[in-house]
Amino acid sequence: MPLLRGKKPAVTAGSKMPKLSENQEEGPQVKRSSSPPHGAPKKRTAFIDITNAHKVQISLPGRKKKEAAKKQVKKTSAPSVSTKNHDNLTKSSSESSEGTPAERETSDAEEEEEAAAPVEELEAAAPPAVCEVPAHHQKQQIPAEFDVDSENAGDCYMCPEYAKDIFDYLKQREEKFVLCNYMPVQPSLNPEMRAILIDWLVEVQENFELYHETLYLAVKMTDHYLTKTPVHRELLQLLGSTTMLIASKFEERSPPCVDDFLYICDDAYKREEIISMEANILQTLSFDINIPVPYRFLRRYAKCVSAGMDTLTLARFFCEMSLMEVELVSVRGSLLASACLLLALVTRDLGGWSPILEYHSGYQALDVAPVVRNLHEMLSAPPDDKLKAIRNKYSHKVFFEVASLPLVSGDTLEEVLSQ
């Protein structure tokens, strides 16, 4: 209870002591006077009593047991229900004059039994309300021949119960990040400059030993930023290093610091410039940087056909090479991943587009065929001597030297696509 301000009121012999409530203890404290002291500002509450004095409760020994016993007695007695049933019984017996005395006695006995029944039994007898789950919230049933996650039922890190739903959600989210060829709105840039930047980002990813998801996300953020903001060619490297910094913070467990990115830029920019560019990129993209990347879909689709690591690595090589082509910027990540995997399967002579891939990707062979042809045309072109980072990377034994494998012929590819 709050302490009093001012003098305590004198208690005369004939005056009555204030009655103590249940939540107050006996002691020298008395009720606070409602009138403010002389010269003090008048107290006013906007809505309710904000002093919380009415909510103060003092726990006394044995009080909880007494209150629980009172609640139990009230709950079991239920006087209101029995009184209501008795009134209804009296009213029905007085109003109905038809029927034999035996029938009336039988009905009276039944009503008395119903009135005497405890409330708990009546509530238990009532059937529980059944809430139907909406169709779009019901668990999707996967056919047994297309179930690729049941083998990981005991691995909580693989999320086998939600794997299909997760990738379906990512595929739906792709519609929010559809790009177009933005080079016409960039007066000082061209496709060759963009390819040089991505080739440099691949080297950064290798030197810092970053995840591949970090590289793909950095490229996606760069393309989205260039779609909305014109950038001078002198700031293109600053843009690429900053997007790699943001992607590292998003994907990596231990991302490199700002000084590391300043070092790889050969101190061409200042610390304040990269921090300012970071804030500008995030504001331009509305801080929505969880962009679905083709690398995630590629790993999922390779799992669907139980592709080996060498086949998956070959598809990753095709997918990483596609990052430098500005013509493929507008292709959705899931569709690009499907085309890269199909081209790798044909190159390895492992078949074509199977029903299980059609089920999990949502694409038919006719949808994937145009992108496969564009990839084959890109890989068939003579390599540029200035852009060697990706080919050198996938020529290593760690990546099964897939960059040195011969590309499938166009006739063989068309034969598979026409099936």
C-alpha positions as CSV (number, residue, x, y, z in Angstrom):
1,M,0.0,0.0,0.0
2,P,1.4,3.5,-0.8
3,L,2.6,5.6,2.0
4,L,0.6,8.6,3.2
5,R,1.5,12.2,2.5
6,G,0.9,14.8,5.1
7,K,-0.5,14.2,8.6
8,K,-2.4,11.1,9.7
9,P,-6.1,11.7,10.6
10,A,-6.7,11.7,14.3
11,V,-8.9,8.9,15.6
12,T,-11.3,9.9,18.3
13,A,-12.9,7.6,20.9
14,G,-16.3,7.7,19.2
15,S,-15.2,7.4,15.7
16,K,-15.2,4.1,13.8
17,M,-12.1,2.4,12.6
18,P,-12.1,1.8,8.8
19,K,-12.9,-1.8,7.9
20,L,-10.0,-3.8,6.6
21,S,-10.5,-5.6,3.3
22,E,-9.2,-9.1,2.5
23,N,-6.2,-7.8,0.6
24,Q,-5.0,-5.5,3.4
25,E,-3.0,-6.3,6.5
26,E,-3.5,-5.0,9.9
27,G,-1.0,-2.3,10.8
28,P,-0.5,1.4,11.3
29,Q,-1.4,2.2,7.7
30,V,-4.7,3.8,6.9
31,K,-6.5,4.7,3.8
32,R,-5.0,7.5,1.7
33,S,-7.0,10.7,1.7
34,S,-8.7,11.5,-1.6
35,S,-8.1,15.3,-1.2
36,P,-4.6,16.5,-2.3
37,P,-2.4,18.5,0.1
38,H,-2.5,22.2,0.0
39,G,-0.7,23.5,-3.0
40,A,-0.3,20.1,-4.7
41,P,-1.5,19.6,-8.3
42,K,-4.8,17.8,-8.7
43,K,-4.4,14.1,-9.7
44,R,-6.3,12.9,-12.8
45,T,-6.4,9.5,-14.6
46,A,-7.2,9.4,-18.3
47,F,-9.1,6.1,-18.4
48,I,-8.7,4.0,-15.2
49,D,-7.0,3.9,-11.9
50,I,-3.3,3.6,-12.9
51,T,-2.1,3.1,-9.3
52,N,-2.9,-0.6,-9.5
53,A,-3.9,-0.4,-5.8
54,H,-7.0,-2.4,-6.5
55,K,-4.9,-5.2,-7.9
56,V,-2.7,-5.6,-4.9
57,Q,-3.1,-9.1,-3.3
58,I,-1.4,-10.4,-0.2
59,S,-1.0,-14.1,0.2
60,L,-1.9,-15.3,3.7
61,P,-1.3,-18.9,5.0
62,G,-4.2,-21.1,4.3
63,R,-6.1,-18.6,2.1
64,K,-5.5,-20.5,-1.1
65,K,-6.9,-23.7,0.3
66,K,-10.0,-22.0,1.5
67,E,-10.6,-20.2,-1.8
68,A,-10.1,-23.5,-3.7
69,A,-12.6,-25.2,-1.4
70,K,-15.1,-22.5,-2.0
71,K,-14.7,-22.7,-5.7
72,Q,-15.1,-26.5,-5.6
73,V,-18.4,-26.2,-3.6
74,K,-19.8,-23.6,-6.0
75,K,-18.9,-25.8,-9.0
76,T,-20.4,-29.0,-7.7
77,S,-23.6,-27.4,-6.3
78,A,-24.6,-25.4,-9.4
79,P,-27.7,-23.9,-7.7
80,S,-28.6,-21.7,-10.7
81,V,-29.0,-24.7,-13.0
82,S,-31.0,-26.8,-10.6
83,T,-33.3,-23.9,-9.7
84,K,-33.9,-23.2,-13.4
85,N,-34.7,-26.8,-14.1
86,H,-37.1,-26.9,-11.1
87,D,-38.9,-23.7,-12.4
88,N,-39.2,-25.2,-15.9
89,L,-40.5,-28.4,-14.3
90,T,-43.2,-26.6,-12.3
91,K,-44.2,-24.5,-15.3
92,S,-44.6,-27.5,-17.6
93,S,-46.6,-29.4,-15.0
94,S,-49.0,-26.5,-14.4
95,E,-49.5,-25.7,-18.1
96,S,-50.0,-29.3,-19.5
97,S,-53.4,-30.7,-18.6
98,E,-53.4,-33.5,-21.1
99,G,-52.1,-37.0,-20.6
100,T,-52.7,-39.7,-17.9
101,P,-51.4,-39.3,-14.4
102,A,-48.9,-42.1,-15.0
103,E,-47.4,-40.3,-18.0
104,R,-47.1,-37.1,-16.0
105,E,-45.4,-38.9,-13.1
106,T,-42.9,-40.5,-15.5
107,S,-42.1,-37.2,-17.1
108,D,-41.7,-35.5,-13.7
109,A,-39.3,-38.2,-12.6
110,E,-37.2,-37.9,-15.7
111,E,-37.0,-34.1,-15.4
112,E,-36.0,-34.5,-11.7
113,E,-33.2,-36.8,-12.7
114,E,-32.0,-34.4,-15.3
115,A,-32.1,-31.6,-12.8
116,A,-30.2,-33.6,-10.2
117,A,-27.5,-34.5,-12.7
118,P,-24.2,-32.8,-12.0
119,V,-23.0,-30.1,-14.4
120,E,-19.8,-32.0,-15.1
121,E,-21.7,-35.0,-16.4
122,L,-23.8,-32.9,-18.7
123,E,-20.7,-31.2,-20.1
124,A,-18.9,-34.5,-20.6
125,A,-21.9,-35.9,-22.5
126,A,-21.9,-33.1,-25.0
127,P,-19.9,-34.0,-28.1
128,P,-16.8,-31.9,-28.7
129,A,-16.9,-29.3,-31.5
130,V,-15.0,-30.5,-34.6
131,C,-13.0,-27.8,-36.4
132,E,-12.4,-28.6,-40.0
133,V,-9.0,-27.6,-41.4
134,P,-9.2,-25.5,-44.6
135,A,-8.1,-27.2,-47.8
136,H,-5.1,-24.9,-48.3
137,H,-3.9,-25.7,-44.8
138,Q,-4.2,-29.5,-45.1
139,K,-1.0,-31.6,-45.3
140,Q,-0.2,-32.3,-48.9
141,Q,-0.2,-36.0,-49.6
142,I,2.9,-37.1,-51.7
143,P,2.6,-40.2,-53.7
144,A,4.8,-43.1,-52.6
145,E,6.8,-43.2,-55.9
146,F,7.6,-39.5,-55.6
147,D,8.5,-39.4,-51.8
148,V,12.2,-38.6,-51.5
149,D,12.1,-37.4,-47.9
150,S,10.9,-40.4,-46.0
151,E,14.4,-41.8,-45.8
152,N,15.3,-38.8,-43.6
153,A,12.4,-39.3,-41.2
154,G,14.8,-39.6,-38.3
155,D,16.9,-36.5,-39.2
156,C,15.3,-33.4,-37.7
157,Y,17.9,-31.2,-39.5
158,M,16.6,-32.3,-42.9
159,C,13.0,-31.3,-42.1
160,P,11.5,-34.2,-44.0
161,E,7.9,-33.2,-43.0
162,Y,8.2,-29.7,-44.5
163,A,10.7,-30.1,-47.3
164,K,8.2,-30.2,-50.1
165,D,6.2,-27.3,-48.6
166,I,9.4,-25.2,-48.1
167,F,10.4,-25.5,-51.8
168,D,6.9,-24.9,-53.0
169,Y,6.9,-21.7,-50.9
170,L,10.3,-20.7,-52.4
171,K,8.9,-21.3,-55.9
172,Q,5.9,-19.1,-55.2
173,R,8.2,-16.4,-53.7
174,E,10.2,-16.2,-57.0
175,E,7.3,-14.4,-58.6
176,K,8.2,-11.4,-56.4
177,F,11.7,-11.2,-57.7
178,V,11.3,-11.5,-61.5
179,L,14.0,-9.5,-63.3
180,C,14.4,-8.1,-66.8
181,N,17.3,-7.0,-68.9
182,Y,18.2,-3.7,-67.2
183,M,21.2,-2.8,-69.4
184,P,19.2,-0.2,-71.4
185,V,18.7,1.8,-68.2
186,Q,22.4,1.7,-67.3
187,P,24.1,4.3,-69.5
188,S,27.7,3.6,-68.4
189,L,27.5,-0.2,-68.1
190,N,27.5,-3.1,-70.5
191,P,27.2,-6.9,-70.3
192,E,31.0,-7.4,-70.4
193,M,31.5,-5.2,-67.3
194,R,28.9,-7.2,-65.4
195,A,30.6,-10.5,-66.5
196,I,33.9,-9.2,-65.2
197,L,32.4,-8.2,-61.9
198,I,30.8,-11.7,-61.4
199,D,34.1,-13.4,-62.4
200,W,35.8,-11.3,-59.7
201,L,33.1,-12.2,-57.1
202,V,33.7,-15.9,-57.8
203,E,37.4,-15.3,-56.8
204,V,36.3,-13.5,-53.7
205,Q,34.0,-16.5,-52.8
206,E,36.9,-18.9,-53.2
207,N,39.5,-16.8,-51.3
208,F,37.1,-16.3,-48.3
209,E,35.8,-19.9,-48.6
210,L,32.2,-18.7,-48.5
211,Y,29.2,-20.7,-49.3
212,H,27.9,-20.9,-52.8
213,E,24.6,-19.5,-51.6
214,T,26.4,-16.4,-50.6
215,L,27.7,-15.9,-54.2
216,Y,24.3,-16.5,-55.8
217,L,22.6,-14.1,-53.3
218,A,25.2,-11.4,-53.9
219,V,24.7,-11.6,-57.7
220,K,20.9,-11.5,-57.3
221,M,21.1,-8.4,-55.1
222,T,23.4,-6.7,-57.6
223,D,21.0,-7.3,-60.4
224,H,18.0,-6.1,-58.4
225,Y,19.9,-3.0,-57.4
226,L,21.0,-2.3,-61.0
227,T,17.4,-2.7,-62.1
228,K,16.3,0.2,-59.9
229,T,19.3,2.5,-59.7
230,P,21.8,3.7,-62.3
231,V,25.4,3.0,-61.3
232,H,28.6,4.5,-62.7
233,R,31.2,2.0,-63.8
234,E,33.7,3.3,-61.2
235,L,31.3,2.2,-58.5
236,L,30.5,-1.2,-59.9
237,Q,33.2,-3.0,-57.9
238,L,32.0,-1.2,-54.7
239,L,28.5,-2.4,-55.4
240,G,29.7,-6.0,-55.9
241,S,31.8,-6.1,-52.8
242,T,29.0,-4.6,-50.7
243,T,26.4,-7.1,-51.9
244,M,28.9,-9.8,-51.1
245,L,29.2,-8.3,-47.6
246,I,25.5,-8.3,-47.1
247,A,25.1,-11.8,-48.4
248,S,27.8,-13.0,-46.1
249,K,26.0,-11.5,-43.1
250,F,22.8,-13.3,-44.3
251,E,24.3,-16.7,-45.1
252,E,27.6,-17.2,-43.3
253,R,28.2,-18.3,-39.7
254,S,31.4,-16.1,-39.5
255,P,31.1,-13.5,-42.2
256,P,34.2,-11.4,-43.2
257,C,34.4,-7.9,-41.8
258,V,34.4,-4.6,-43.6
259,D,38.2,-4.3,-43.6
260,D,38.5,-7.6,-45.4
261,F,36.4,-6.3,-48.3
262,L,38.3,-3.1,-48.3
263,Y,41.5,-5.1,-48.6
264,I,40.3,-7.2,-51.6
265,C,39.3,-4.0,-53.3
266,D,43.0,-2.9,-53.0
267,D,41.9,0.0,-50.8
268,A,40.1,1.6,-53.8
269,Y,37.3,2.7,-51.5
270,K,37.0,4.0,-48.0
271,R,35.2,2.4,-45.0
272,E,32.6,5.1,-45.0
273,E,31.8,4.5,-48.7
274,I,31.1,0.8,-48.3
275,I,29.0,1.4,-45.2
276,S,27.0,4.1,-47.1
277,M,26.6,1.8,-50.1
278,E,25.3,-1.0,-47.7
279,A,22.6,1.3,-46.3
280,N,21.7,2.4,-49.8
281,I,21.3,-1.1,-51.1
282,L,19.2,-2.3,-48.2
283,Q,16.9,0.7,-48.5
284,T,16.6,0.3,-52.3
285,L,15.7,-3.3,-51.8
286,S,13.3,-2.5,-48.9
287,F,15.5,-4.9,-46.7
288,D,13.8,-7.8,-48.5
289,I,16.9,-9.8,-49.4
290,N,15.7,-13.4,-48.9
291,I,15.7,-14.0,-52.6
292,P,15.4,-17.6,-53.8
293,V,18.5,-18.6,-55.6
294,P,18.9,-21.4,-58.2
295,Y,21.6,-23.2,-56.2
296,R,19.0,-24.3,-53.5
297,F,16.6,-25.7,-56.1
298,L,19.5,-27.5,-57.9
299,R,20.4,-29.4,-54.8
300,R,16.8,-30.3,-54.2
301,Y,16.2,-31.6,-57.7
302,A,19.4,-33.6,-57.7
303,K,18.2,-35.3,-54.6
304,C,15.0,-36.2,-56.3
305,V,16.8,-38.3,-59.0
306,S,19.5,-39.5,-56.6
307,A,22.2,-37.9,-58.7
308,G,25.8,-38.5,-57.7
309,M,28.1,-35.8,-56.5
310,D,29.9,-35.7,-59.8
311,T,26.6,-35.1,-61.7
312,L,25.6,-32.4,-59.2
313,T,28.9,-30.7,-59.5
314,L,28.6,-30.7,-63.3
315,A,25.2,-29.0,-63.0
316,R,26.6,-26.5,-60.5
317,F,29.3,-25.6,-63.1
318,F,26.6,-25.0,-65.7
319,C,24.6,-22.9,-63.2
320,E,27.6,-20.8,-62.1
321,M,28.5,-20.1,-65.7
322,S,25.0,-18.9,-66.3
323,L,25.5,-16.1,-63.8
324,M,27.7,-14.2,-66.2
325,E,25.0,-14.2,-69.0
326,V,22.8,-11.1,-68.8
327,E,20.3,-12.8,-71.1
328,L,19.5,-15.4,-68.4
329,V,18.9,-12.8,-65.7
330,S,15.1,-12.9,-66.3
331,V,14.9,-16.7,-65.9
332,R,13.5,-17.9,-62.6
333,G,15.9,-19.7,-60.3
334,S,13.9,-22.9,-60.2
335,L,13.6,-23.1,-63.9
336,L,17.3,-22.3,-64.4
337,A,18.2,-25.1,-61.9
338,S,16.0,-27.5,-63.7
339,A,17.7,-26.7,-67.0
340,C,21.2,-27.1,-65.6
341,L,20.4,-30.5,-64.0
342,L,18.8,-31.7,-67.3
343,L,21.8,-30.7,-69.3
344,A,24.1,-32.5,-66.8
345,L,22.0,-35.6,-66.9
346,V,22.1,-35.7,-70.7
347,T,25.9,-35.0,-70.6
348,R,26.3,-38.0,-68.3
349,D,23.9,-40.1,-70.3
350,L,21.7,-40.6,-67.3
351,G,18.4,-40.0,-69.0
352,G,16.1,-37.0,-69.5
353,W,13.3,-35.2,-67.7
354,S,11.6,-37.8,-65.4
355,P,8.1,-37.7,-63.8
356,I,9.6,-37.3,-60.4
357,L,11.4,-34.1,-61.5
358,E,8.2,-32.9,-63.1
359,Y,6.3,-33.5,-59.9
360,H,8.8,-31.7,-57.5
361,S,9.8,-28.9,-59.9
362,G,6.4,-28.2,-61.4
363,Y,7.9,-27.9,-64.9
364,Q,7.4,-30.1,-67.9
365,A,10.1,-30.9,-70.5
366,L,8.6,-28.3,-72.8
367,D,9.1,-25.6,-70.2
368,V,12.8,-26.5,-69.6
369,A,13.8,-27.1,-73.2
370,P,14.3,-23.4,-74.2
371,V,16.6,-22.7,-71.3
372,V,18.6,-25.8,-71.9
373,R,19.2,-24.7,-75.5
374,N,20.4,-21.3,-74.3
375,L,22.8,-22.9,-71.8
376,H,24.1,-25.3,-74.5
377,E,24.7,-22.3,-76.8
378,M,26.5,-20.4,-74.1
379,L,28.8,-23.2,-73.2
380,S,29.6,-24.0,-76.8
381,A,30.9,-20.5,-77.4
382,P,34.7,-20.1,-77.3
383,P,35.8,-19.2,-73.7
384,D,36.9,-15.6,-73.0
385,D,40.5,-15.4,-71.8
386,K,39.6,-12.6,-69.4
387,L,36.9,-14.7,-67.6
388,K,38.7,-17.8,-66.3
389,A,37.7,-17.9,-62.6
390,I,34.8,-20.3,-62.9
391,R,36.5,-22.7,-65.4
392,N,39.7,-22.7,-63.3
393,K,37.6,-23.4,-60.2
394,Y,35.8,-26.4,-61.6
395,S,39.0,-27.8,-63.2
396,H,40.2,-28.7,-59.8
397,K,40.1,-32.3,-58.5
398,V,37.9,-31.2,-55.7
399,F,35.2,-30.5,-58.3
400,F,35.9,-33.7,-60.3
401,E,37.4,-31.6,-63.1
402,V,34.0,-31.2,-64.6
403,A,35.0,-28.1,-66.6
404,S,37.2,-30.2,-68.8
405,L,34.4,-32.7,-69.7
406,P,33.3,-32.5,-73.4
407,L,29.9,-31.0,-73.9
408,V,27.1,-33.1,-75.3
409,S,26.4,-32.6,-79.0
410,G,23.4,-30.6,-80.2
411,D,21.8,-33.5,-82.0
412,T,21.9,-35.7,-78.9
413,L,20.5,-33.0,-76.8
414,E,17.6,-32.4,-79.3
415,E,16.9,-36.1,-79.4
416,V,16.4,-36.1,-75.6
417,L,14.4,-32.9,-75.6
418,S,12.0,-34.2,-78.2
419,Q,11.0,-37.3,-76.2
